[in-house]
Amino acid sequence: MLKNHPPTTLAVRLGLWLAVLLLVLGSVASAQEAKAPAGPPPTAEQLARWGRELDHDEFLVREEATQQLVRAGLPAVEVCRRVLQQPTPESGSRAMHVLHQLALSNDLTLLDASRGALEEMTRGKSTPLKSRAEEVLAQLNSQRQAITLGELEGLGARIRRTNYVTGFATEEVIQSLEIGSDWRGNDDDFRRLKWLTDIRQIALVGDRATDGALKYVGDMKGLKSVQAYRANITDAGVKNLANCSQLEEVGLYYIQAITNESLQSLKGVKALTAVRVYGTRATPEVAAELQAGLGAGKVDFRHGAFLGVGCITVDTSCTISRVNKDSPADRAGIQQEDIVLSFNEQAVPDFETLTSIISKLKARDTAELVVQRTALDANNQPVQRKVTLKVPLGEWPVEQFIIGANRE
C-alpha cells in the first residue's frame, strides 16, 4: 500500500493560488511577451548589454535590463547562464530572478530551458549562490505545480483530491492524476508532468495515454504509483519507470504491447512493493523472476479474468461474503452465502485456491461454478442444494486501481 505523505492545508493552498494569480497577472504576462514580442527580436549586442547592466551602478538601469531580459524570452536564458558563471551578488540575484520569471511562462521550451539553468546552479559544492538557487527552484516548483495542475485539468486530465478535517483546518492531499478519455493534449503537453512533485499516483487509461507520459514520470519526485489500463503504451515506455527510484506500485492491465521486456525493466526499481500484471503478453516465468528480486514485495500476475466476489474461509469451505454489483458473478446469479464447491471442476477449499484458478483464465472465458446454496423447501424449511452456474468472466474494472475512484 502507498505510504501516507504530509498533506497541505487549504489555507496554504489558497494562499499559493493567490500568489500564483499575482505572478500570472504580472510576471507570466511579461514572460509571454517573449513568445510573441512586438517588433524585431533583440540582437546579440542588446542581450549582452542587458546582461552587463544587471550590475549597473544605477538602479533604474538595472531594473530596465532585468525587464528587457524577461521580455526577450528564450535568448535571455543563455545570457543569464553566462552571468551566473561569474556573478556579483547583484547580477547573480537578478539573473536568477529573470530565470524564475521565464519559468512561469506557458511556453514549454522556455520553461524547460530556464528551469534547467537554475538546476545547473544547484550542483557542485555549497555556496551562497547555490543555496539561493535551491530556494528559487523550490519556490518555482511549488508555483509551477499549482499552475500545471490547472493547465492539465484544462487539457482534460482528471485530478482526484481528498480533504481531511483536522481541528479547525481542512487539509488536502492530491491523490491521483488520470490521463484518460477526456485528454485533449498531445505528447508534447506531457512535458508538464515534470513539474508535479507532490502527486502520489498517475493513472494512464485508454488510447490517449501514451508512452509520451511515461517519458517524464522520472521527474515526478513524489510519485509512488503508476497504473496503466488499456493504455497506448509499450515496453519502451515502461523502461522509463526504471528512473523512478521512489516508485512503490506499478499496475499494467490489458495492454497487449506489454511483454516480458517491461517486467525486466522493473527489476531495477528497488522501492517496488507491489506489481500487478493482468492480461498482457508477459509470462508467469518472468513474473516469478521479478518476484524473486522484490523480497517482501509482491507480484500479482494474472491472465486477466475477473469474477467479482469476496469470500471468507471457514475450515475447508469458501463462502461468498460479497458479490460486486454488476460484476460477472452478479450477472450469473451468484449469491452471498453461497459455498463454492468447485470451479471448472477443481475443488475450492479456500479463497486463495479460487483466486489462483481464476488468475489462469482470461477475460471472456466462460467458467463453470458449482455452489452449495441454502434454500427453503415446500414446508418452508431450509435445505442445502447444489447449483451449477455458467459464468462468462469479465475484466477487472479500472476503478479498482485508481486512488479515490471507487469512493466517488
N, C-alpha and C positions, 0 to 999 in steps of 0.2 A: 504493500500500500504506500501511497505517497505520504511523505512526512509533512507535518504542519510547518508553515512558514509565517513569520510575523506579519499580521495584517496592517493595513494603513487606515487611519481614522478618516471618516467622511469629512471632518473639518479640514484635515490636512489636504485631502484630495480637492476639496472646493477651493482652498487657497491656492493650490498648484494650478488648477484650471484658470483661476483669475490671473495668476502670474503669467500663464501661457497666453491668455487672451490679450493682455497688455503687450506681451512680446510680439504676438502675431500682428497686432494693430500698428506696432512701431517697427521693431527690428526686422520681422519677416517681410514686411512691405518693402523695406529698403533693400533687403537681400533679393527679393523677387525682381526688383528693378534691373538687377544684373542679368536676369534671364532675357529681358527684352528692353534694353536701355534706350533712352531717347538719344538720337544722334549716333555718331560713329563710336566704336569701341575704343577704349583708352590705348594709347601707344605704349610701347615698351619703355620709352623715356618717361612718360607720365607715371606709369606704375612704379618705376624705380625711384622717381622723385617723391611720390607719396610714401614709399617705404622709408626713405631717409627722413621725411618730415614727421614721422611718428615720434621722433625725439627732438623736434624743433624747440627752440627757446620760447617761442610764443605759443600760448595755449590755443588761440584760435586757429593757428596754422596746424597744430597737431590734431585738433578736432576736425578740421576740414579734410585733412589727409585720411583720417580714420573713416569718415563718412564716404569719401571717394572710393576707398578700397572696398567697403561694404557694397557700394553700388557696382563696382567693377565685376563682382561675382567670381567666376572660376579663375580668371587670371590672377586674382589677388591671393589665392591660396599659396602659389609658389613664392610670391613676394613675402608673405608672412613667414613662410618656411625659411627663407633666406635671412630675414630679420632675426628669427629665433635661433639661428646658428651662433650669432654673436650679439646678443641683446643687451641693451641697458635696461634698468628697472622700468623706465617709462615705455620704451619701444616694445619690450617683451610683453608688458601688460596689455598694451594696445593691440599688438599683433594677435594675442590670444583672444582679445575681445572681438576683433574682426572675424576670426575663425569661428568663434561662438555664434555670432550673428549669421554668418553664412550657413552654418549647420542647421539653422532654423528654417531654411528655405524648403520649399516643396520640390525643388529640382534635385532628383536623386543623385545625379552625378556630382553636383556641387556639394550636396550633403555628405556624400561618402568621402570626397576629397578633403573637405575641411575637417571632418572627424579624424581622418587618417593622419593629418598633420598634427592635430592635438595629441593623438595617441603616440606619435613619434616622440613627443616631449616627455611622455611618462616612462620612457625606457631609460636604462642606464643607471648611473649612480644617483644617489639622492642629492638634490639641490633645491634651493628655494623656488626656482623656476619649475622644476619637476613637480613639486608639491602644489604649486599654483595650477599647473596644467591638469593635475589629477582632480583638483577641486572644480575647475571649469568643466572637465569632462563628466564628472559625477552630476553636476548641475544640469549639463546639457542632456545627459541620458534620461534624467527624470523629466525634463521638459519635453524631449522628443518622444518619450513613451506616451505621455498624455496626448500629444499631437497625433502620433502614429496610430493610436487606438481609434481616434476619431476618423482618420483617413481610411483605415482598414474597414471600419464599420460603413463608411460611405461607399466603399467598393463592394459591400455585400458580405463581409466577414461577420460571424456571429460571436459575440463575446458574452460569456457566462460569468456572472459575478455573484458572490454570496455575501450577505450582510449579517453581521453579528452585533447584538446589543450587549455592551459591557458597561455597567454603571450608567453614566449619563451620555455616553458616546456610542455612536454607531460605527462599527468597523467593517471594512470591506476587503475581501480577497478576490482577485481576478483569477477565477478557476481555470477557464478554458477558452481558447480561441479556435473557432471552427471555420475552415475554408470548405464550403460546401456548394450546394446547387445554386445559391444566390450570388456566388462570387462573380464579379464583373471585371475584375482586374486581369492583367496579363502577367507573364513570368517576370517581367521587369519590376512590377509592383511588389513582388515578394521580397525585393531588397529591403523594404521597410521592416521586415521581421527582425533584422539585426539590432534594431533599437529597442526591442522588447526584452527587458532584463528581469521582469517580475511576473512572468506568465508561467503557470505550473504545467499546462498541457496545451499542445497543439493537436487538433483533430483534422485530418485530411479526408474528406468524404466526397466520393464521386469523381467524374471525369475532369472536372475543372480544377481539381487539386493535383498538381503535377510535381515532377522532380524539382522544378524551379523553387518550390517552397523548401524542400529538404536541403537545398544548397546553402541556406542561411541559418538553419537551426543551430549550428555550432556556435553562433554568436549570441544566442538567447541564453544568457548565463543562468537564469533562474529556472530553465526548463527541466522538468522531471519526467514528463510523459509525452510520447509520440504515438498517436493512434491513427492508423490509415485503413479506411473501409471502402472497398471498391474504388480506390483512388487510382489515378492515372500515373502511377509511379513504377519504377523499375529497380533492379538490383543496383544500377549505377547511382540512383538517388539515395538508396538506403546506405550506401557506403559513406555518405556524409555524416551519418549518425556516429561513426567512429570518432568524430571530433567532439562529441558531446560527453565529456568525461563525467559530468554530473548526472547523466540520464539514468533513471531508475526503472522506467517501464517502457516497453515497446509492444505495440499490437499491430499485426498485419493480417487483414481479413479479406478473403475473396478477391485476391489480386493475382491473376494468372501469370503476370510478368515477374512475380517474385519466385525465385528459385533458391537452391542451396547457397548460392553466392551471397545472398542477403544475410543468411544465418552465419556464414563465415565472417562477414563484416562485423557482426555484433559481438564476436568473441573478444574484440579489443575494448569494449565498453565495460570497464571494471566495476562501475557502480550499479549495474543492472541487477535488479532483484526479481523482476517478472517479465517474461516474454510470452506473448500469445501469438500463435501462428495457426490460422484457421483457413482452410480452403485455398491453399496456394499450391505451387508446383514443387515446394520444398519436400524433403523426405524425412521420415521419422529417424533414420540413422544419423543424419547430420544434426537434427534437433537434439538427439541424445548426446552428441559430441558437444554441442553448445551447453547443454545441461551440466555436463561433467565439469565445465570450466566456470560455472556460476557459483559453485559452493552451495551456500544456503539458499540461493535464488532458485526460481522455478521456471521451467519452460513448459508451457501448456500447448502441446501440438495436437491438432485435430484436423480431420478432413473436412469439417465444416457443418455437419448435421446438427440441428437444434430441435429438441423436443419441447422444452418449456415447462419443466416441473421442478419442484423441490421435494426432497424426501427425508425421512428420518429412519434410522436403522434401529430396530428393536430385536435383540437376539440375532436371528438369521432371517429376518424379514425386512423388506424395503417398502415402507409405507409412504404413499403420496401425501405430503403435507401442504403442498401449494401447487396450483395449476395457473400458469400465467395466462391472463386474459388474451384472447385472440391468437394464442400460440398453436402450433400443430397439435399439442396434447389437448388443448381446449376444443379445437375443431373436431378432433377424433372422438371426443366423448369421455376422455379420462377424467375421473372424479377424485376429489380429495378423499382420503382414507382408503382408496384402493390399495391393495397389497400387490406389488409387482412379483409375479411368479417367474416369468421368463420373457426374454426379449430376443426375437429372432432365434427361438429355440434354445437359447442359452439361459441357464438358471441365474437368477438375480438375488443373491443373499443380502446385498447392501447397495447403498447409493454409489459407492466407488466403482463397483462392478458395472452398474448401469451406465455410469459416465464413461467408463472405459470402452464399453461396447459401442455406445453412440459415437464416440470420438473417431472410430474407424469407418464411419459411414459418411456419405456426402449429402449435402442438401439436395432435396428432391428424390432421394431414395425412399422407398416405402418399407416400413418395418412392421413386423407382427408382434403385438404385445399381448401377453396373457396376464390378467389380473384376477385377484380374488376380491369379490365385492359383497358387502353386506346389503341384503335386500329384505323386503317383507313378503312373506308368503300370503296365501289366501286367508289365513287366520290372523293376519297382521303380526306374525311372529318373525323375528329376524332369522334369516338363513344365509349361509355362505354359498356364493355361486362363482363359477369360473366364467370370465368374459374374455373373448378373444377380439382384439381390435386391430384393424389395419390403419397404420399411421403414416401419411405422407410427411416426411420430415422437411423442415424448412431451414432458413439461415438465421444465425444469431442476429437479433435486432441491433442496429448501430447504437441505440441509446444505452445499451449495456456497457459501453466502453468510453463514453464521454462524460466527464465530471459534470454533475448537475443536470444532465439531460433527462434522466429518469425521475427527477424530482420536480419537474416543471408541470 
